[in-house]
Amino acid sequence: MLVISSSVSIPDREIELHAVRSQGAGGQNVNKVSTAIHLRFDIRASSLPQFYKAVLLNLHDHRISADGVITIKAQQYRTQEQNREDALNRLQLLIRRVAIPRKKRKPTTPTKGSQDRRIDSKKRQGRLKALRKTID
C-alpha cells in the first residue's frame, strides 16, 4: 500500500511493476540482470479521489500518457529492490505535488523606478547605435 496522505492511499494491486534490463553502461550486470523497474499506474481506473484524478489528468507531464497512464522507469540503482523503491517514491511525490494547491498569481505593475531605468537603458542603447552610423 502506497500512502499519499493520512486519508489517501493506493493499494498495491493498482500499481503494475515490471522488471526489465537497464540501459547504458554497466557491463555484465546490465547485460544479464533485469534490475530496472517499469511502473505503470492507470489514473482513471484507480481508487484515488476525483480531485486527484482531475488534476493529474490535466497535468502536462511527459510521464502521463493521453490515456491517463503514468509510466515511470527507474534504473538509477544497481539492485531491483532499490529501483522499485525509487519508482514508488517518484509516483508518491508526483501525486503529493498535485495535492498542494498552487497560489494564484497576483498581477503587479512595474515601479516608477524600474520604468525609468528601462527607458534610460533604451535611450543609452539608441545613442550607441547612432554613433555607429557612417558619417557623410
N, C-alpha and C positions, 0 to 999 in steps of 0.2 A: 504494500500500500504506500503510495507516494503522497505525503502530506503537503498540501499547499498552504493552508491556513488552519486555524483552530476549527473552522466549520466545513472546510472543503478539502476533500482528499480524492485521489484517483485509485481505484482498485487495480491490482496487478494484471488482471485479465484484459484490461483495456489498452495496455501497452504491449506492443509487439517488439521483441528483441531478437535480432538475428546476428550470429557471429559470422564475420566474413574476413577474408585476408586483407591485411593492411596494405597501403600503397607506400611508395617511396623507399628510401634507403633503410637498411636494417639487416641485410644479408640473409643468412639461412633462416633465422627466426621468422622474418616476414614472409619468406617464400613457402614455409611449410606449416605454419601455425596460424589458425584463424583467431586473431586477437582483437580485431576491430569490431565494433558493435554498430549495427544499423538499428535505430529506434524509430518506430512508426507509431503515431498516435492520431486516431481519427477524431477530430473535434466534434463533428456532427453526431457521431454515434456514441459519444462519451456521456458520462453522468455528471459533467460539470454543470453548474448553474447557468441559466440562459444568458446572464450578464457576461460571464466569462466567454461563452461561446461567441456571442455577438462581437465582442471587442477583438477576440483572437481572429475571427474570420475577416474583420476589417483591417487587420494589421498588415502592413506592407513589409513582409519579411520573406527572404528567399527560401527559408526553411518550410514555409507553409505553401502547399500546392493549391491549385484552383479548386480541387475537390474538398479542401479543408483537412488535409492530412499533414501533420507535422512530421518531417523527416530529419533526424539528427544522426550524423555519423561521427563516432568517437574513435579515434585511433592514435591519440597522443601518447598513451602509456603502453608498456611492454606486455602487461597481462590483461586478460579478458575481464577479470573482475574489476580492475581499476577503470577500464574503459566503460564498463557497464555503469559503474557509479558516476563517472563523468557525464555520460549521456543522460542519466536520470536527473542529475543535478542541473544540467543545462535546460532540460524540459521544465523542471521545477522553477528555475529562475525566469524562464520565458513567461510562464503562467503567472508567477508572482508579480512580475513587472507590469502585467496588464491590470492587475487589481488596484494598483496605485493610480488614482485619477490625476490627470495632468492639469496643471494650473492654467487658467485662461490667461492669454497674453493681454496685458494692459497696454493699449497703444499710447505711445508717448510722442511729444513733439520735440524737435531739436531745440536746444537752448540758444539764446541770442548769441552767446559767446561762440558756440560751435558753428553757428551760421556765419558769423563774421570771419572766423578762421578759414572756413571753406571758401568764402568769396575772396579773401586775401590770397589764398594759395592759387586760386584760379587766375586772379589778376597777375600774380607773380609769374605763373606759367605762360600766360599770354605775352607778357613783356619779354620773356626769354625767347619765345618763338618769333617775336617781332624783330629781335636782334639778329636772328639767323637769316633774315631776308637779304637778298642781294641788293647792293647799292647801285643805282644808275650812274 
